[in-house]
């Protein structure tokens, strides 16, 4: 378990969620993985202006926290795909709600 998550366990469940899901791009990564398996480059294009090092770090943290699974295929050139675990997929309702809320917020502040 990552140290920030372990520390959050002593506070409250909301802090655990923020510790696991907070950070640059994590919820956006999860949103795109809800659509199915993605390769690193494809995920980078879908997420947007994310630095490859940052994307790698975020994917590793999501993998460590049990939300993302990394599959390496023994091919040349190597092929790596990312997908959500069952725990990651369980975030579908929360991500959908946040997506709707964010769209409504953006619309109300665009005036």
NUTIVEX-953279 format. One record per atom (N, C-alpha, C): x, y, z. Coordinates in steps of 0.1 Angstrom, whole numbers, padded with zeros to 4 digits, always signed. Layout:
BEGIN
XYZ
...
This chain:
BEGIN
+0008-0012+0000
+0000+0000+0000
+0009+0012+0000
+0005+0022-0009
+0013+0034-0009
+0011+0042+0004
+0022+0049+0008
+0022+0056+0021
+0010+0066+0022
+0007+0074+0012
-0003+0084+0013
-0017+0077+0016
-0019+0065+0010
-0032+0058+0012
-0032+0053+0026
-0021+0047+0031
-0020+0042+0044
-0023+0054+0054
-0017+0065+0052
-0020+0077+0061
-0034+0081+0061
-0040+0081+0049
-0054+0085+0048
-0064+0075+0055
-0060+0062+0057
-0068+0053+0064
-0070+0057+0078
-0061+0065+0084
-0062+0069+0098
-0072+0081+0099
-0076+0087+0088
-0084+0099+0088
-0099+0096+0086
-0102+0093+0073
-0116+0089+0070
-0117+0084+0056
-0128+0077+0053
-0129+0071+0039
-0128+0082+0028
-0133+0094+0030
-0132+0104+0020
-0117+0107+0017
-0109+0107+0027
-0094+0109+0025
-0088+0098+0018
-0093+0086+0020
-0088+0074+0013
-0091+0076-0002
-0103+0079-0005
-0107+0081-0019
-0099+0092-0026
-0097+0103-0019
-0089+0114-0024
-0075+0110-0026
-0069+0102-0017
-0056+0098-0018
-0054+0088-0030
-0063+0080-0032
-0063+0070-0043
-0066+0077-0057
-0076+0085-0057
-0081+0091-0070
-0076+0105-0073
-0070+0112-0063
-0066+0125-0065
-0052+0125-0072
-0049+0136-0078
-0037+0137-0085
-0040+0140-0100
-0029+0144-0107
-0031+0148-0121
-0035+0136-0129
-0047+0138-0136
-0052+0129-0146
-0058+0116-0142
-0057+0112-0129
-0062+0099-0126
-0077+0096-0129
-0086+0105-0126
-0100+0103-0130
-0102+0103-0145
-0094+0111-0152
-0095+0111-0166
-0090+0098-0172
-0080+0093-0167
-0074+0080-0171
-0085+0069-0169
-0091+0069-0157
-0101+0059-0154
-0113+0061-0163
-0117+0073-0166
-0129+0076-0175
-0126+0069-0189
-0114+0071-0194
-0111+0065-0207
-0109+0050-0207
-0105+0045-0196
-0103+0030-0194
-0117+0023-0192
-0127+0031-0188
-0141+0025-0187
-0146+0021-0201
-0140+0027-0211
-0143+0023-0225
-0136+0010-0230
-0127+0005-0222
-0120-0007-0226
-0105-0006-0225
-0098-0016-0229
-0084-0017-0229
-0078-0006-0238
-0067+0000-0233
-0060+0010-0241
-0045+0008-0240
-0038+0011-0251
-0024+0011-0251
-0019+0025-0246
-0007+0025-0242
-0001+0037-0236
-0003+0049-0245
+0001+0048-0257
+0001+0060-0266
-0014+0065-0269
-0023+0055-0270
-0037+0058-0272
-0042+0065-0260
-0039+0060-0248
-0044+0066-0236
-0038+0081-0234
-0025+0082-0238
-0019+0096-0237
-0027+0106-0246
-0030+0101-0258
-0038+0110-0268
-0052+0113-0262
-0058+0103-0256
-0072+0105-0251
-0072+0115-0239
-0062+0113-0231
-0061+0121-0218
-0058+0136-0222
-0050+0138-0231
-0047+0152-0235
-0033+0156-0233
-0030+0168-0228
-0017+0173-0227
-0009+0168-0215
-0009+0155-0213
-0002+0149-0202
+0012+0145-0207
+0021+0148-0198
+0035+0145-0200
+0036+0129-0199
+0044+0122-0208
+0045+0108-0207
+0050+0103-0193
+0059+0110-0187
+0064+0106-0174
+0053+0107-0164
+0045+0117-0164
+0034+0119-0155
+0023+0108-0157
+0020+0105-0170
+0011+0094-0173
+0016+0081-0168
+0029+0078-0169
+0034+0066-0164
+0033+0065-0149
+0036+0076-0142
+0035+0076-0128
+0021+0074-0123
+0012+0081-0129
-0002+0080-0125
-0007+0065-0128
-0004+0059-0139
-0008+0045-0142
-0002+0036-0132
+0011+0038-0128
+0017+0029-0118
+0010+0030-0104
+0007+0043-0101
+0000+0044-0088
-0014+0038-0088
-0021+0039-0099
-0034+0033-0101
-0033+0018-0101
-0022+0013-0106
-0020-0002-0106
-0016-0006-0092
-0008+0001-0085
-0004-0003-0071
-0016-0002-0062
-0026+0007-0065
-0038+0008-0057
-0049-0002-0061
-0046-0010-0071
-0055-0020-0075
-0067-0016-0084
-0065-0005-0091
-0076+0000-0099
-0073-0003-0114
-0060-0004-0118
-0056-0006-0132
-0048-0019-0132
-0050-0026-0143
-0041-0038-0146
-0033-0035-0159
-0021-0038-0158
-0011-0037-0169
-0008-0050-0175
-0010-0052-0188
-0008-0065-0194
+0003-0063-0205
+0014-0070-0203
+0025-0070-0213
+0025-0082-0221
+0024-0080-0235
+0024-0091-0244
+0038-0094-0249
+0042-0107-0249
+0055-0111-0254
+0056-0110-0269
+0057-0098-0274
+0058-0096-0289
+0069-0086-0291
+0073-0086-0304
+0083-0076-0308
+0077-0068-0319
+0076-0055-0317
+0079-0047-0305
+0069-0050-0294
+0074-0048-0281
+0065-0051-0270
+0052-0043-0271
+0041-0050-0266
+0028-0043-0266
+0024-0044-0251
+0019-0032-0246
+0014-0031-0233
+0001-0025-0233
-0009-0031-0226
-0022-0026-0226
-0026-0024-0211
-0035-0014-0209
-0040-0011-0196
-0055-0013-0196
-0060-0018-0185
-0074-0020-0183
-0078-0018-0169
-0091-0016-0166
-0095-0015-0152
-0097-0028-0146
-0094-0029-0133
-0098-0041-0125
-0112-0040-0122
-0118-0050-0115
-0131-0049-0110
-0133-0038-0101
-0124-0035-0092
-0124-0024-0083
-0124-0011-0091
-0116-0010-0102
-0116+0002-0110
-0129+0004-0117
-0135-0006-0122
-0148-0006-0129
-0159-0001-0120
-0157-0004-0107
-0168-0001-0098
-0169+0015-0096
-0160+0022-0102
-0160+0037-0101
-0169+0043-0112
-0174+0034-0121
-0182+0039-0132
-0193+0049-0128
-0202+0046-0118
-0212+0056-0114
-0206+0069-0109
-0195+0068-0101
-0189+0081-0096
-0183+0089-0107
-0177+0083-0117
-0170+0090-0128
-0181+0096-0137
-0192+0089-0139
-0203+0094-0147
-0209+0107-0140
-0211+0106-0127
-0216+0117-0119
-0207+0129-0120
-0194+0127-0118
-0184+0138-0119
-0184+0144-0132
-0185+0136-0143
-0185+0141-0157
-0197+0150-0159
-0209+0146-0154
-0221+0154-0156
-0220+0167-0147
-0215+0166-0135
-0213+0177-0126
-0203+0187-0133
-0192+0182-0138
-0182+0191-0144
-0188+0198-0156
-0196+0191-0164
-0202+0197-0176
-0211+0208-0172
-0219+0206-0162
-0229+0216-0157
-0222+0228-0151
-0211+0225-0144
-0203+0236-0138
-0197+0245-0149
-0191+0238-0159
-0185+0245-0170
-0195+0254-0177
-0207+0248-0180
-0217+0255-0187
-0222+0267-0179
-0224+0266-0166
-0229+0277-0158
-0218+0288-0156
-0206+0285-0158
-0195+0295-0157
-0190+0300-0170
-0196+0295-0181
-0192+0300-0194
-0199+0313-0198
-0209+0317-0190
-0217+0328-0194
-0211+0341-0190
